[in-house]
Amino acid sequence: MTEVPGAQPQFTPPQFTPPQFTPRQFTQPQWRLWLSTLIRWALGCVLIVAAALKIADPQQAALAVQAYQLLPVTVAEYVGYGLPLIELGVGVMLLAGFGTRIAALIAGALMTAFVFGVATAWARGLSIDCGCFGGGGEVAEGDASYLPVLLRDGLFVLMAGWLVWFPASRLAIDPSGRAGFGDLGVVDELEEVHGSEE
């Protein structure tokens, strides 16, 4: 190529190729995805129903928390007012399938707290209704039924634990659980880390 005297050399910018990202694929079997879906719906409905019954009678919800005698009266009152709102929010997240792992972590923490409260009430000889689905407060001696409540709430803890471990599900706004913590599940995370080290 012949250069023209006095002409300015032309600058050709370097070519930029954007990085290619490969989306993570679902690696879980279909039965597990659908089982997580059913558990997510069931736990979400439980929390929404529990919240609705408490919101319908906030004074009684506050009295139910105070009956456990674990918190100062004023603090227990605020907890009784605020707890149904948390249950409602978490229940809606689970039912819609948005941020499933975060919602399941919160639900599991709530259910564990319920198990602890009921177990300590039983151990201390209190006679109360748990108030998990409305009502609550002191009941007549011998009318308290703690074992079925502990078994039921223990099952809810296990359900929440499943969703923490396997948050991916079907018919969800966030089918992989990626909103916030989580993706396809803890097992997939461990497999990916192990694969990247090889």
Secondary structure, DSSP 8 states (H G I E B T S, - for coil): ----TT---------------------S-HHHHHHHHHHHHHHHHHHHHHHHHHHT-HHHHHHHHHTT--S-HHHHHHHHHHHHHHHHHHHHHHHHTSSHHHHHHHHHHHHHHHHHHHHHHHHTT--EE--TTS--EE--TT---HHHHHHHHHHHHHHHHHHHH----SS-SSTT--SSS-SS-HHHHHHHHHHHH-
